[in-house]
Amino acid sequence: MIVALGCGGRHLSSQYVAEPATARLVLSYSSLIAGYYLPWSCLASDFGTYFDPQHSKYVQSHGCDFSCCIGVLTSGLSICRRIFWYSYLGLTLSSVPLMIAGAAIGGAVPNVPSWDAGYNSYSVGGVIGAMLQPSGGFGKFCLVLLALSMLGNMTGSSSQAPSTSRILSTTMAKANA
C-alpha cells in the first residue's frame, strides 16, 4: 500500500465531490467497518483461550491467571486493562490509516482516468494495478504479493465461520422451540 501511495499519491488531491451523507450511505459504511472488525473478535477468543499464562513474565510476576479478565478476581484488573488497550490500540493504529488511505483512493478513482478504467475492469485490484503501473515490473510483483496476502487475511475469518454458524444455529433452534 505504501508503494501504491508513493506511485499514485499525486492523484489523491483530485477528489470526487461526493453527495451529502444519507442514512443509506452511513449504514453501508458502518457495515463495511463492522465487516472488517467483527471477524477479529472470533479470533481474539481463540487467542485468549489458548494463551498460556506461564509464557508471560508480566503475568507471572503479578500473579494473575487470566480468570480476572472475566471478572472473577479484581486484583488483576490492571492486567486486563493492559491487555485490552494493547489489543485495541494494535487494531486501531494499524487499521485507521489504511481506511483513510482507502477512502482517499476511492474518492479519487472517478477523476483519474486510468484508475477509473482499472476499477471498471477489475474492481479494487484494477485500481491498485493502475496506481502501481508507473513502477513497472516491481508494481506487478507487489500485486502478486498483495494477492497472496489476501489469502492469509481471509483464512482467519474463514476458520471461524463454522463455529460462528454453529452458535447461531443453536441460538436459532432455541428461538424456534
Secondary structure as UniProt FT lines:
FT   HELIX           2..8
FT   HELIX           9..11
FT   TURN            12..13
FT   HELIX           23..50
FT   HELIX           53..55
FT   HELIX           57..62
FT   HELIX           67..70
FT   TURN            75..76
FT   HELIX           77..108
FT   HELIX           109..111
FT   HELIX           113..132
FT   HELIX           133..135
FT   HELIX           137..176
//
